[in-house]
Amino acid sequence: MSSRAYWYVWQERADRLRREIAALAVTGAGLSDVHARAIALVHREVASDLACWVTMDPQTLGLSSIASGDARIPPQYEPILAAAEYTPDEPHRFATLARRREPAARLSDLTAEERRRSTRLNSVWRPLGLSQEIRVPFLVDGVCWGAAGMARSGGDFSDREVALLVAVAPAIASLTRLVVRAEAGVPLTGMPPAIVVVGPRGEPRALTAAARDWRDRMDELVPGRFALMMELMAAGARATPEDASAFGRGTPRGRGPFSTRAC
């Protein structure tokens, strides 16, 4: 196959993947389910051993939700990955890529010094036997709605694979924006607030009844996910002192608003 024909094959694969991702918008599924389905579609074209997608607040670039593929990152490593996103010296943080409008970043792009100080590489990927990583922000109309992190063993992510991921990223961003806005528009009449009071490191200290219900539903889907999200919000507050006293906000599975306050 000539190089030109090979390019057309990859272009068609990217176009098909964009259409399939766009079609998820009409399923009526919540954000976590939509992202899980999109992860499976992307995995069909770009294989990875582990995948973690995050939703990001377009204004603060803080992480507001996490979705994993069928092969979930071992729970003991999730807090390490979460903390790394708020460590200033960590290379290729999602927020950094979004601010720089970088379409993608591979682990192989790092210098020796950057590799030495990377928490993700030395404390997560290497212990899990993974040697390659790619991170892709979901940007559309100049705004970041999330990002994907994918890791695998063996060969590096090829230029073709990078190009395909970059090509479909705006479609994922548009999908995420649509679902987030739809969930935010759910009528709230008669719904009690879900409020969580957390300690400095995100440990829950008090929860309203609605928050306990949200915690139980979240942990039923992915055990330990509620605690991880609280740690993420607390880490974000510590990383931005000017916002440390503000509420973190989000939408638990489209059922209404919740708030967290660190104390």
N, C-alpha and C positions, 0 to 999 in steps of 0.2 A: 504494500500500500504506500502510495506516495505521501510526502509530508503534507501536501495540500489536502488530499483526501482524508488523511488522519485528522487534520484540523477540523474538517467539516463533520466528521464523526463526533468529535468532542463538542463541537458547537451544537449539534443536534441533541446530544445528551444533556447539555446545559439548558437548552430550550425546553426539553421535556421535563426536566426537573423543576424548572421555574413554573411550568404549568401545573404540575402536581402539587407544588407547595402553595400556589395561589388557590387551588381548589379546596384546600383545607379551611379556608376562611368561611365557607358556607356549611361546614359540618355542624356548627353550633357548639363545638367542644370548647372546654376551658383552655386557658393558656398552657397549663402543664401538659394536658393531653395533646394539644396541637403541636407543641414543641417535641414531645415524645414521638409523634408520628413523623414529623419533619426530620428528626434525627435518623429514623429508620430509612427514610427516602435518601438522605444524603449518604448514609453508610453504604447503600447499594452501589453508589458511584465512587465514593472515596472511603476506603476501608480504614477503620481505626479499632484499637483494642478498647479504648475508653473514650467517651465523649461527654462533655459537660457544657450545656448551654445556659446562659444567664440572661435575665431581663434586666435592663438598666433604666434608671430614671433619666429621661432626656435632659433634665435641667442640672442635676447634681452628679450624674454618672455613677451614682451609688447602685449596688446590686439589690434587686427587689425580689427575684425569684430564681430558682435553679431547676433544671430538668436534666435527666440523665438518660442514656440509652439503655438497652436491655442489660448490658454489662455495666453495672453500677460501680462507681469508684468505692473501694472499701471504706466503710464509715469512719474508721480511725484516721483516714487521710483527709477527709472533707474539711475539718476545722483548719488544717494546715494550709490547704489551698485557699480557704476563705481569708485567713489572716494575711496570706501573701498578697492578696489584692489590695491591701491597705498598708503595705510595707513600701516606703518610698524607693528603696534601692532595688526592688524586685523588677527584673527586666520584663518587658512585654505585658505589663498589666493591662487589663481590658480598658480601664479608663484612660490610660496613656495612649493606647492605640486609637481610641475614639477621638481624643483631643487632637491628635496629630493627623487624623483622617487617613491613617495607614490602612490599606485594604487587607493586608495579611502580614503575619510575621511567623517565621519558622524558628524552631530551636537552633537549627543549623546556622541561622543568621547571627547568632550571638558571638561575641568575642570570648576569648578564654577567661578574661576577668569577669565578664557578665555571667558566664557559666558557673564560675566559682561561687558567686554570691546568690545564685538563683535558688530560692527555697523550693520551688516546684521541682526543679531538676534533681537536686540533691536529697530532698527529704520526702519526695513522693514518687516521681517517675523512676529514678534509679532503683529504689527499694522494690518497686513493682516490676522491674525488668523492662521498662520502656525507655527507649532512647531517642524517639522522635516526637515532636509536638508542632502543631500549627494552631494559630489563634486568628480568628476572623471577626471583626466587628460588624454588626448589622446596621449599616448606615443607609438612610434614604432621605433625600431632600436636605442633606447636610446635618441630619440629626441621628444620634445613635440610640437605638431601642434595645440593644442587647449585643451578645457576642457568643461565639462558639470556641471552645477549646477541645482539641482532639489530639490524642496521644496513641502511639503504637510502637511496637518493636520492629526490628528489621530496617528496611530501606526508608530513606527520607521521603517526605511528601514531594512528589514531582512537580515541575513547573506546570504541567498540564492539570494536575489535581488542584494546585493553587489557583490557577486561572478559572477552573470550574467553580470552586468555592467562592471566589471573588464575584463571579458572574451571577451566582444565585443569592448572594448576601442581601442585595436590595429587596428581593422578593420576600426573604425571611423577615427583613425589617418591616416591610409593608404589612405582612401578615401579623407580626407581633403588634404593631401600632393599632391595627384594626381590632384585634381581640382585646387588647388592653383598654382601648376606648369603649368597646362594647361592654366589657365587664364593669368599667367605671360608671357606665350609664344605667346600671341595673337599679330600678326603683328601691329606695331605702325606707319607705314608709313602714313604720311598725317594727323595724329591725333594731334590736338593741346594739349599742356599740361594743366592739371587741377591743378591749384595752389590756395591754400587757405592761406591767412595770418590771424592768429588768435591772440587774446589777451592772457594774462596770464592764464585765466581760460577757454580758448577754444572758446571765443566768436569771430565769424568771423568778420574781419575788411575789407577784400578785397578778391574778388574771380575773377578768370578769367572766360570767357564765358563757357569754358568746365567744370569748377568747378560748376558753377551755374546749368548747365544741370545735372551734377551728383547729386547735392543737390536736385533738383526737382524730379529726378527719385527715389532717395532713400526715400524721404519724401512721395512720392506717394505710395510706398510699405508699409512703416511704418512711420506714422507721427512723427516728432521729432527725427528720427534716425540720421539724419545728424548732428544735434547739439550735440547729445550724443557722436557720434564718435569724434567730435572735442574736446569735454571735455576730453574724454579718452586719446587722443593723448597729449593734454596739460598736463594732470595729469601725464602721463608717463614721459614727459620731465622734469617736476618739481621733479619727484622721482629719476631721474638719472641726476644730475647736469652736469656730464661730457658729456652728450649727449644733453644738453638743447639747444645748438645752432644748432643741426643737424636737417636735414629734417626727418619728419615721412613719411613713404612710404607705399603704399598699392595698391590695384587694385579694382576700383569701378565696380563691376559686369562684370569683364572680358573685359572692354573696353579700358584698357590702364592704364598708371601710373598716380598717382596723388601725390602731395607733399603738406605738411603743414609746415609752419614756425611760431613759436610763437614770438611775439614781444611786 
